[in-house]
Amino acid sequence: MHGLGNDFVILDQRRAVFPDHRDFYRYVANRRYGIGCDQVLVLDGAAGQAAAAYRVINADGSAAEQCGNGVRCLASLLQRNGEIGFDEARLEGPAGPVTVQCLDDGQVTVDMGNPQFDPVQVPTALSFADGRCRLPLDDETLELGAVSLGNPHAVIADQGWSEQRFRELGRQVSEHAGFPDGCNAGFVTLHSTRHLSLRVYERGVGPTEACGSGACAAFSVYRLWGLVDARATVDQPGGQLVIEWAEPNSALWMTGPASYVFKGQMDYDGS
């Protein structure tokens, strides 16, 4: 499946047992020798009222705490399988419970929770003033905002950097010691109070066509700075998401598509 070109292999651990180690996930995600994806999503059984639990594994085999595009795909798949309907449902993710709702037009709305700007919550070791900090790199100093949507994000105003420079800066920010768990680096262009565009270098993956939590992060930082309204669209190379956040200490909602591509089987001999 994919959400705006951010693509996933979904493994249903409830119905079959898969190898649960880094080399296996890297093999699945490999676009030449495996299936190929940005992230592997693993569905697990859940207790209580949740329809399912899930885990997120990056292409390099590392674990992630959240994936907005992936959550929409999981909700769409569960609805396709008849496990949830068009009412609100709950999934259990690595960062906690997530409320989802499949819409009649094929879009999926997700409650992404309350953005966390506390440096301890992000987490980041950088010092902030008015929600901003300066990040020294090898040959440039960037001003950015940092926020957690379950996973850590750095949000930077895009200066029109070339694709090569975007990749270089994205890697440096994503791997910077100021973010002890790494981070997703989002580069934002502000068009109006209701319209942003975004490029994201994802931790453990690299540049992706879209990042759901990254779009939420960019919007929430710009909302904190008073630059956008309570509802805005965020354009990414793969397409558009709608983000809504009424006020601090309230839930932030993301709405966008989820596309089913194919299903199949693969052999894995551990090599």
MIKEVEX-136054 format. One record per residue (C-alpha): y negated, x, z negated; residue number from 1. Coordinates in nm, 3 decimals, padded with zeros to 5 digits. Layout:
BEGIN
<r><north>Y</north><east>X</east><up>Z</up><nr>NUM</nr></r>
...
! end
This chain:
BEGIN
<r><north>00.000</north><east>00.000</east><up>00.000</up><nr>1</nr></r>
<r><north>-00.363</north><east>00.101</east><up>00.019</up><nr>2</nr></r>
<r><north>-00.698</north><east>-00.008</east><up>-00.114</up><nr>3</nr></r>
<r><north>-00.968</north><east>00.083</east><up>00.139</up><nr>4</nr></r>
<r><north>-00.756</north><east>00.372</east><up>00.266</up><nr>5</nr></r>
<r><north>-00.682</north><east>00.509</east><up>-00.081</up><nr>6</nr></r>
<r><north>-00.303</north><east>00.497</east><up>-00.038</up><nr>7</nr></r>
<r><north>-00.013</north><east>00.462</east><up>-00.279</up><nr>8</nr></r>
<r><north>00.362</north><east>00.475</east><up>-00.300</up><nr>9</nr></r>
<r><north>00.474</north><east>00.217</east><up>-00.557</up><nr>10</nr></r>
<r><north>00.804</north><east>00.277</east><up>-00.736</up><nr>11</nr></r>
<r><north>00.945</north><east>-00.014</east><up>-00.935</up><nr>12</nr></r>
<r><north>01.112</north><east>00.148</east><up>-01.236</up><nr>13</nr></r>
<r><north>01.214</north><east>-00.197</east><up>-01.359</up><nr>14</nr></r>
<r><north>01.471</north><east>-00.228</east><up>-01.079</up><nr>15</nr></r>
<r><north>01.586</north><east>00.131</east><up>-01.025</up><nr>16</nr></r>
<r><north>01.571</north><east>00.459</east><up>-01.212</up><nr>17</nr></r>
<r><north>01.372</north><east>00.738</east><up>-01.046</up><nr>18</nr></r>
<r><north>01.343</north><east>01.105</east><up>-01.138</up><nr>19</nr></r>
<r><north>01.050</north><east>01.130</east><up>-01.376</up><nr>20</nr></r>
<r><north>00.913</north><east>01.479</east><up>-01.328</up><nr>21</nr></r>
<r><north>00.625</north><east>01.651</east><up>-01.151</up><nr>22</nr></r>
<r><north>00.824</north><east>01.799</east><up>-00.862</up><nr>23</nr></r>
<r><north>00.960</north><east>01.458</east><up>-00.765</up><nr>24</nr></r>
<r><north>00.616</north><east>01.297</east><up>-00.755</up><nr>25</nr></r>
<r><north>00.474</north><east>01.587</east><up>-00.557</up><nr>26</nr></r>
<r><north>00.760</north><east>01.546</east><up>-00.307</up><nr>27</nr></r>
<r><north>00.695</north><east>01.172</east><up>-00.269</up><nr>28</nr></r>
<r><north>00.321</north><east>01.230</east><up>-00.220</up><nr>29</nr></r>
<r><north>00.366</north><east>01.510</east><up>00.036</up><nr>30</nr></r>
<r><north>00.249</north><east>01.386</east><up>00.375</up><nr>31</nr></r>
<r><north>00.474</north><east>01.621</east><up>00.572</up><nr>32</nr></r>
<r><north>00.800</north><east>01.636</east><up>00.377</up><nr>33</nr></r>
<r><north>00.792</north><east>01.318</east><up>00.167</up><nr>34</nr></r>
<r><north>00.632</north><east>00.977</east><up>00.223</up><nr>35</nr></r>
<r><north>00.269</north><east>01.069</east><up>00.170</up><nr>36</nr></r>
<r><north>00.003</north><east>00.919</east><up>-00.058</up><nr>37</nr></r>
<r><north>-00.296</north><east>00.993</east><up>-00.277</up><nr>38</nr></r>
<r><north>-00.120</north><east>00.861</east><up>-00.588</up><nr>39</nr></r>
<r><north>00.225</north><east>00.739</east><up>-00.691</up><nr>40</nr></r>
<r><north>00.220</north><east>00.418</east><up>-00.896</up><nr>41</nr></r>
<r><north>00.517</north><east>00.348</east><up>-01.123</up><nr>42</nr></r>
<r><north>00.583</north><east>-00.008</east><up>-01.239</up><nr>43</nr></r>
<r><north>00.750</north><east>-00.044</east><up>-01.579</up><nr>44</nr></r>
<r><north>00.847</north><east>-00.339</east><up>-01.795</up><nr>45</nr></r>
<r><north>00.588</north><east>-00.459</east><up>-02.045</up><nr>46</nr></r>
<r><north>00.604</north><east>-00.632</east><up>-02.380</up><nr>47</nr></r>
<r><north>00.410</north><east>-00.939</east><up>-02.483</up><nr>48</nr></r>
<r><north>00.199</north><east>-01.132</east><up>-02.233</up><nr>49</nr></r>
<r><north>00.157</north><east>-00.855</east><up>-01.975</up><nr>50</nr></r>
<r><north>00.318</north><east>-00.913</east><up>-01.635</up><nr>51</nr></r>
<r><north>00.405</north><east>-00.543</east><up>-01.601</up><nr>52</nr></r>
<r><north>00.307</north><east>-00.197</east><up>-01.716</up><nr>53</nr></r>
<r><north>00.213</north><east>00.086</east><up>-01.483</up><nr>54</nr></r>
<r><north>00.156</north><east>00.459</east><up>-01.465</up><nr>55</nr></r>
<r><north>-00.056</north><east>00.660</east><up>-01.221</up><nr>56</nr></r>
<r><north>00.056</north><east>00.999</east><up>-01.087</up><nr>57</nr></r>
<r><north>-00.174</north><east>01.210</east><up>-00.870</up><nr>58</nr></r>
<r><north>-00.056</north><east>01.384</east><up>-00.554</up><nr>59</nr></r>
<r><north>-00.027</north><east>01.714</east><up>-00.744</up><nr>60</nr></r>
<r><north>00.208</north><east>01.554</east><up>-00.997</up><nr>61</nr></r>
<r><north>-00.046</north><east>01.524</east><up>-01.277</up><nr>62</nr></r>
<r><north>-00.095</north><east>01.198</east><up>-01.464</up><nr>63</nr></r>
<r><north>-00.412</north><east>00.987</east><up>-01.440</up><nr>64</nr></r>
<r><north>-00.537</north><east>00.731</east><up>-01.689</up><nr>65</nr></r>
<r><north>-00.665</north><east>00.470</east><up>-01.444</up><nr>66</nr></r>
<r><north>-00.687</north><east>00.385</east><up>-01.073</up><nr>67</nr></r>
<r><north>-00.900</north><east>00.089</east><up>-00.968</up><nr>68</nr></r>
<r><north>-00.771</north><east>00.066</east><up>-00.611</up><nr>69</nr></r>
<r><north>-00.416</north><east>00.107</east><up>-00.739</up><nr>70</nr></r>
<r><north>-00.452</north><east>-00.176</east><up>-00.991</up><nr>71</nr></r>
<r><north>-00.562</north><east>-00.411</east><up>-00.712</up><nr>72</nr></r>
<r><north>-00.258</north><east>-00.310</east><up>-00.507</up><nr>73</nr></r>
<r><north>-00.023</north><east>-00.365</east><up>-00.800</up><nr>74</nr></r>
<r><north>-00.170</north><east>-00.710</east><up>-00.867</up><nr>75</nr></r>
<r><north>-00.138</north><east>-00.801</east><up>-00.499</up><nr>76</nr></r>
<r><north>00.225</north><east>-00.682</east><up>-00.491</up><nr>77</nr></r>
<r><north>00.315</north><east>-00.878</east><up>-00.804</up><nr>78</nr></r>
<r><north>00.154</north><east>-01.189</east><up>-00.653</up><nr>79</nr></r>
<r><north>00.340</north><east>-01.129</east><up>-00.326</up><nr>80</nr></r>
<r><north>00.667</north><east>-01.108</east><up>-00.524</up><nr>81</nr></r>
<r><north>00.592</north><east>-01.432</east><up>-00.710</up><nr>82</nr></r>
<r><north>00.556</north><east>-01.261</east><up>-01.049</up><nr>83</nr></r>
<r><north>00.194</north><east>-01.371</east><up>-01.095</up><nr>84</nr></r>
<r><north>-00.011</north><east>-01.646</east><up>-00.935</up><nr>85</nr></r>
<r><north>-00.382</north><east>-01.690</east><up>-00.871</up><nr>86</nr></r>
<r><north>-00.476</north><east>-01.728</east><up>-01.235</up><nr>87</nr></r>
<r><north>-00.583</north><east>-01.431</east><up>-01.444</up><nr>88</nr></r>
<r><north>-00.296</north><east>-01.202</east><up>-01.543</up><nr>89</nr></r>
<r><north>-00.269</north><east>-00.891</east><up>-01.756</up><nr>90</nr></r>
<r><north>-00.125</north><east>-00.549</east><up>-01.676</up><nr>91</nr></r>
<r><north>-00.070</north><east>-00.265</east><up>-01.922</up><nr>92</nr></r>
<r><north>-00.204</north><east>00.068</east><up>-01.797</up><nr>93</nr></r>
<r><north>-00.224</north><east>00.417</east><up>-01.946</up><nr>94</nr></r>
<r><north>-00.577</north><east>00.344</east><up>-02.069</up><nr>95</nr></r>
<r><north>-00.490</north><east>00.000</east><up>-02.210</up><nr>96</nr></r>
<r><north>-00.467</north><east>-00.362</east><up>-02.089</up><nr>97</nr></r>
<r><north>-00.630</north><east>-00.466</east><up>-01.762</up><nr>98</nr></r>
<r><north>-00.705</north><east>-00.823</east><up>-01.652</up><nr>99</nr></r>
<r><north>-00.654</north><east>-00.897</east><up>-01.281</up><nr>100</nr></r>
<r><north>-00.696</north><east>-01.202</east><up>-01.059</up><nr>101</nr></r>
<r><north>-00.577</north><east>-01.244</east><up>-00.700</up><nr>102</nr></r>
<r><north>-00.815</north><east>-01.454</east><up>-00.491</up><nr>103</nr></r>
<r><north>-00.736</north><east>-01.694</east><up>-00.206</up><nr>104</nr></r>
<r><north>-00.899</north><east>-01.465</east><up>00.053</up><nr>105</nr></r>
<r><north>-00.672</north><east>-01.170</east><up>-00.027</up><nr>106</nr></r>
<r><north>-00.926</north><east>-00.994</east><up>-00.244</up><nr>107</nr></r>
<r><north>-00.841</north><east>-00.891</east><up>-00.600</up><nr>108</nr></r>
<r><north>-01.078</north><east>-00.887</east><up>-00.897</up><nr>109</nr></r>
<r><north>-01.017</north><east>-00.645</east><up>-01.184</up><nr>110</nr></r>
<r><north>-01.174</north><east>-00.621</east><up>-01.528</up><nr>111</nr></r>
<r><north>-01.228</north><east>-00.246</east><up>-01.550</up><nr>112</nr></r>
<r><north>-01.341</north><east>-00.263</east><up>-01.913</up><nr>113</nr></r>
<r><north>-01.660</north><east>-00.141</east><up>-02.077</up><nr>114</nr></r>
<r><north>-01.787</north><east>00.192</east><up>-01.936</up><nr>115</nr></r>
<r><north>-01.793</north><east>00.463</east><up>-02.202</up><nr>116</nr></r>
<r><north>-02.084</north><east>00.710</east><up>-02.196</up><nr>117</nr></r>
<r><north>-02.015</north><east>00.884</east><up>-02.526</up><nr>118</nr></r>
<r><north>-01.935</north><east>01.249</east><up>-02.440</up><nr>119</nr></r>
<r><north>-01.639</north><east>01.238</east><up>-02.679</up><nr>120</nr></r>
<r><north>-01.498</north><east>00.936</east><up>-02.495</up><nr>121</nr></r>
<r><north>-01.545</north><east>01.078</east><up>-02.143</up><nr>122</nr></r>
<r><north>-01.449</north><east>01.352</east><up>-02.255</up><nr>123</nr></r>
<r><north>-01.704</north><east>01.620</east><up>-02.177</up><nr>124</nr></r>
<r><north>-01.845</north><east>01.920</east><up>-02.361</up><nr>125</nr></r>
<r><north>-02.176</north><east>01.897</east><up>-02.174</up><nr>126</nr></r>
<r><north>-02.501</north><east>01.812</east><up>-02.355</up><nr>127</nr></r>
<r><north>-02.676</north><east>01.493</east><up>-02.244</up><nr>128</nr></r>
<r><north>-03.032</north><east>01.360</east><up>-02.269</up><nr>129</nr></r>
<r><north>-03.112</north><east>01.007</east><up>-02.147</up><nr>130</nr></r>
<r><north>-02.769</north><east>00.983</east><up>-01.993</up><nr>131</nr></r>
<r><north>-02.814</north><east>01.294</east><up>-01.779</up><nr>132</nr></r>
<r><north>-02.713</north><east>01.657</east><up>-01.798</up><nr>133</nr></r>
<r><north>-02.737</north><east>01.972</east><up>-01.590</up><nr>134</nr></r>
<r><north>-02.418</north><east>02.140</east><up>-01.475</up><nr>135</nr></r>
<r><north>-02.445</north><east>02.509</east><up>-01.377</up><nr>136</nr></r>
<r><north>-02.211</north><east>02.613</east><up>-01.095</up><nr>137</nr></r>
<r><north>-02.161</north><east>02.948</east><up>-00.923</up><nr>138</nr></r>
<r><north>-02.453</north><east>02.906</east><up>-00.682</up><nr>139</nr></r>
<r><north>-02.617</north><east>02.575</east><up>-00.770</up><nr>140</nr></r>
<r><north>-02.711</north><east>02.360</east><up>-01.069</up><nr>141</nr></r>
<r><north>-02.640</north><east>01.988</east><up>-01.044</up><nr>142</nr></r>
<r><north>-02.788</north><east>01.699</east><up>-01.240</up><nr>143</nr></r>
<r><north>-02.526</north><east>01.436</east><up>-01.317</up><nr>144</nr></r>
<r><north>-02.418</north><east>01.147</east><up>-01.532</up><nr>145</nr></r>
<r><north>-02.076</north><east>01.125</east><up>-01.694</up><nr>146</nr></r>
<r><north>-01.875</north><east>00.816</east><up>-01.784</up><nr>147</nr></r>
<r><north>-01.520</north><east>00.709</east><up>-01.858</up><nr>148</nr></r>
<r><north>-01.360</north><east>00.405</east><up>-01.694</up><nr>149</nr></r>
<r><north>-01.032</north><east>00.500</east><up>-01.858</up><nr>150</nr></r>
<r><north>-01.050</north><east>00.828</east><up>-01.666</up><nr>151</nr></r>
<r><north>-01.343</north><east>01.077</east><up>-01.662</up><nr>152</nr></r>
<r><north>-01.608</north><east>01.073</east><up>-01.389</up><nr>153</nr></r>
<r><north>-01.909</north><east>01.286</east><up>-01.300</up><nr>154</nr></r>
<r><north>-02.173</north><east>01.104</east><up>-01.092</up><nr>155</nr></r>
<r><north>-02.409</north><east>01.309</east><up>-00.876</up><nr>156</nr></r>
<r><north>-02.688</north><east>01.211</east><up>-00.635</up><nr>157</nr></r>
<r><north>-02.572</north><east>01.310</east><up>-00.285</up><nr>158</nr></r>
<r><north>-02.816</north><east>01.549</east><up>-00.121</up><nr>159</nr></r>
<r><north>-02.668</north><east>01.498</east><up>00.226</up><nr>160</nr></r>
<r><north>-02.433</north><east>01.793</east><up>00.187</up><nr>161</nr></r>
<r><north>-02.198</north><east>01.874</east><up>00.475</up><nr>162</nr></r>
<r><north>-01.833</north><east>01.778</east><up>00.446</up><nr>163</nr></r>
<r><north>-01.739</north><east>02.138</east><up>00.368</up><nr>164</nr></r>
<r><north>-02.005</north><east>02.165</east><up>00.097</up><nr>165</nr></r>
<r><north>-01.903</north><east>01.828</east><up>-00.048</up><nr>166</nr></r>
<r><north>-01.546</north><east>01.956</east><up>-00.080</up><nr>167</nr></r>
<r><north>-01.660</north><east>02.282</east><up>-00.240</up><nr>168</nr></r>
<r><north>-01.887</north><east>02.110</east><up>-00.491</up><nr>169</nr></r>
<r><north>-01.632</north><east>01.838</east><up>-00.559</up><nr>170</nr></r>
<r><north>-01.365</north><east>02.092</east><up>-00.648</up><nr>171</nr></r>
<r><north>-01.601</north><east>02.292</east><up>-00.870</up><nr>172</nr></r>
<r><north>-01.719</north><east>01.984</east><up>-01.060</up><nr>173</nr></r>
<r><north>-01.369</north><east>01.836</east><up>-01.088</up><nr>174</nr></r>
<r><north>-01.229</north><east>02.156</east><up>-01.235</up><nr>175</nr></r>
<r><north>-01.532</north><east>02.258</east><up>-01.445</up><nr>176</nr></r>
<r><north>-01.466</north><east>02.365</east><up>-01.804</up><nr>177</nr></r>
<r><north>-01.730</north><east>02.115</east><up>-01.917</up><nr>178</nr></r>
<r><north>-01.469</north><east>01.847</east><up>-01.849</up><nr>179</nr></r>
<r><north>-01.164</north><east>01.955</east><up>-02.052</up><nr>180</nr></r>
<r><north>-00.938</north><east>01.699</east><up>-01.881</up><nr>181</nr></r>
<r><north>-01.098</north><east>01.748</east><up>-01.539</up><nr>182</nr></r>
<r><north>-01.289</north><east>01.465</east><up>-01.372</up><nr>183</nr></r>
<r><north>-01.341</north><east>01.269</east><up>-01.053</up><nr>184</nr></r>
<r><north>-01.663</north><east>01.384</east><up>-00.886</up><nr>185</nr></r>
<r><north>-01.863</north><east>01.108</east><up>-00.717</up><nr>186</nr></r>
<r><north>-02.155</north><east>01.179</east><up>-00.483</up><nr>187</nr></r>
<r><north>-02.388</north><east>00.878</east><up>-00.453</up><nr>188</nr></r>
<r><north>-02.652</north><east>00.767</east><up>-00.204</up><nr>189</nr></r>
<r><north>-02.882</north><east>00.491</east><up>-00.331</up><nr>190</nr></r>
<r><north>-02.992</north><east>00.253</east><up>-00.054</up><nr>191</nr></r>
<r><north>-03.135</north><east>-00.029</east><up>-00.267</up><nr>192</nr></r>
<r><north>-03.089</north><east>-00.192</east><up>-00.607</up><nr>193</nr></r>
<r><north>-02.790</north><east>-00.378</east><up>-00.463</up><nr>194</nr></r>
<r><north>-02.636</north><east>-00.119</east><up>-00.234</up><nr>195</nr></r>
<r><north>-02.484</north><east>00.227</east><up>-00.289</up><nr>196</nr></r>
<r><north>-02.263</north><east>00.452</east><up>-00.083</up><nr>197</nr></r>
<r><north>-02.021</north><east>00.703</east><up>-00.230</up><nr>198</nr></r>
<r><north>-01.800</north><east>01.001</east><up>-00.157</up><nr>199</nr></r>
<r><north>-01.540</north><east>01.095</east><up>-00.419</up><nr>200</nr></r>
<r><north>-01.345</north><east>01.414</east><up>-00.482</up><nr>201</nr></r>
<r><north>-01.057</north><east>01.293</east><up>-00.700</up><nr>202</nr></r>
<r><north>-00.906</north><east>01.505</east><up>-00.973</up><nr>203</nr></r>
<r><north>-00.559</north><east>01.620</east><up>-00.872</up><nr>204</nr></r>
<r><north>-00.597</north><east>01.483</east><up>-00.517</up><nr>205</nr></r>
<r><north>-00.915</north><east>01.595</east><up>-00.339</up><nr>206</nr></r>
<r><north>-01.137</north><east>01.380</east><up>-00.113</up><nr>207</nr></r>
<r><north>-01.009</north><east>01.023</east><up>-00.073</up><nr>208</nr></r>
<r><north>-01.113</north><east>00.735</east><up>00.151</up><nr>209</nr></r>
<r><north>-01.206</north><east>00.533</east><up>-00.157</up><nr>210</nr></r>
<r><north>-01.188</north><east>00.545</east><up>-00.537</up><nr>211</nr></r>
<r><north>-01.207</north><east>00.217</east><up>-00.727</up><nr>212</nr></r>
<r><north>-01.284</north><east>00.361</east><up>-01.069</up><nr>213</nr></r>
<r><north>-01.522</north><east>00.605</east><up>-00.898</up><nr>214</nr></r>
<r><north>-01.719</north><east>00.315</east><up>-00.748</up><nr>215</nr></r>
<r><north>-01.735</north><east>00.155</east><up>-01.093</up><nr>216</nr></r>
<r><north>-01.846</north><east>00.485</east><up>-01.245</up><nr>217</nr></r>
<r><north>-02.122</north><east>00.539</east><up>-00.989</up><nr>218</nr></r>
<r><north>-02.251</north><east>00.184</east><up>-01.031</up><nr>219</nr></r>
<r><north>-02.241</north><east>00.196</east><up>-01.412</up><nr>220</nr></r>
<r><north>-02.432</north><east>00.527</east><up>-01.429</up><nr>221</nr></r>
<r><north>-02.698</north><east>00.401</east><up>-01.189</up><nr>222</nr></r>
<r><north>-02.713</north><east>00.074</east><up>-01.384</up><nr>223</nr></r>
<r><north>-02.762</north><east>00.273</east><up>-01.707</up><nr>224</nr></r>
<r><north>-03.046</north><east>00.458</east><up>-01.536</up><nr>225</nr></r>
<r><north>-03.206</north><east>00.127</east><up>-01.431</up><nr>226</nr></r>
<r><north>-03.165</north><east>00.191</east><up>-01.058</up><nr>227</nr></r>
<r><north>-02.938</north><east>-00.102</east><up>-00.960</up><nr>228</nr></r>
<r><north>-02.909</north><east>-00.472</east><up>-01.037</up><nr>229</nr></r>
<r><north>-02.622</north><east>-00.638</east><up>-01.223</up><nr>230</nr></r>
<r><north>-02.429</north><east>-00.680</east><up>-00.896</up><nr>231</nr></r>
<r><north>-02.409</north><east>-00.436</east><up>-00.607</up><nr>232</nr></r>
<r><north>-02.189</north><east>-00.331</east><up>-00.318</up><nr>233</nr></r>
<r><north>-02.053</north><east>00.022</east><up>-00.299</up><nr>234</nr></r>
<r><north>-01.965</north><east>00.157</east><up>00.045</up><nr>235</nr></r>
<r><north>-01.705</north><east>00.433</east><up>00.080</up><nr>236</nr></r>
<r><north>-01.544</north><east>00.587</east><up>00.390</up><nr>237</nr></r>
<r><north>-01.258</north><east>00.335</east><up>00.364</up><nr>238</nr></r>
<r><north>-01.470</north><east>00.024</east><up>00.309</up><nr>239</nr></r>
<r><north>-01.668</north><east>-00.175</east><up>00.055</up><nr>240</nr></r>
<r><north>-01.625</north><east>-00.288</east><up>-00.306</up><nr>241</nr></r>
<r><north>-01.835</north><east>-00.532</east><up>-00.507</up><nr>242</nr></r>
<r><north>-01.913</north><east>-00.424</east><up>-00.864</up><nr>243</nr></r>
<r><north>-02.064</north><east>-00.646</east><up>-01.136</up><nr>244</nr></r>
<r><north>-02.176</north><east>-00.545</east><up>-01.486</up><nr>245</nr></r>
<r><north>-02.405</north><east>-00.782</east><up>-01.672</up><nr>246</nr></r>
<r><north>-02.501</north><east>-00.556</east><up>-01.961</up><nr>247</nr></r>
<r><north>-02.380</north><east>-00.268</east><up>-02.180</up><nr>248</nr></r>
<r><north>-02.087</north><east>-00.345</east><up>-02.411</up><nr>249</nr></r>
<r><north>-01.953</north><east>-00.603</east><up>-02.165</up><nr>250</nr></r>
<r><north>-01.676</north><east>-00.592</east><up>-01.908</up><nr>251</nr></r>
<r><north>-01.738</north><east>-00.441</east><up>-01.566</up><nr>252</nr></r>
<r><north>-01.571</north><east>-00.627</east><up>-01.276</up><nr>253</nr></r>
<r><north>-01.458</north><east>-00.482</east><up>-00.944</up><nr>254</nr></r>
<r><north>-01.358</north><east>-00.690</east><up>-00.641</up><nr>255</nr></r>
<r><north>-01.200</north><east>-00.560</east><up>-00.321</up><nr>256</nr></r>
<r><north>-00.901</north><east>-00.578</east><up>-00.087</up><nr>257</nr></r>
<r><north>-00.543</north><east>-00.459</east><up>-00.126</up><nr>258</nr></r>
<r><north>-00.325</north><east>-00.399</east><up>00.181</up><nr>259</nr></r>
<r><north>00.055</north><east>-00.397</east><up>00.204</up><nr>260</nr></r>
<r><north>00.180</north><east>-00.147</east><up>00.461</up><nr>261</nr></r>
<r><north>00.560</north><east>-00.112</east><up>00.443</up><nr>262</nr></r>
<r><north>00.863</north><east>-00.082</east><up>00.218</up><nr>263</nr></r>
<r><north>01.171</north><east>00.134</east><up>00.258</up><nr>264</nr></r>
<r><north>01.403</north><east>00.381</east><up>00.095</up><nr>265</nr></r>
<r><north>01.421</north><east>00.757</east><up>00.076</up><nr>266</nr></r>
<r><north>01.675</north><east>01.020</east><up>-00.020</up><nr>267</nr></r>
<r><north>01.592</north><east>01.285</east><up>-00.276</up><nr>268</nr></r>
<r><north>01.833</north><east>01.567</east><up>-00.353</up><nr>269</nr></r>
<r><north>01.608</north><east>01.747</east><up>-00.600</up><nr>270</nr></r>
<r><north>01.528</north><east>02.036</east><up>-00.368</up><nr>271</nr></r>
! end
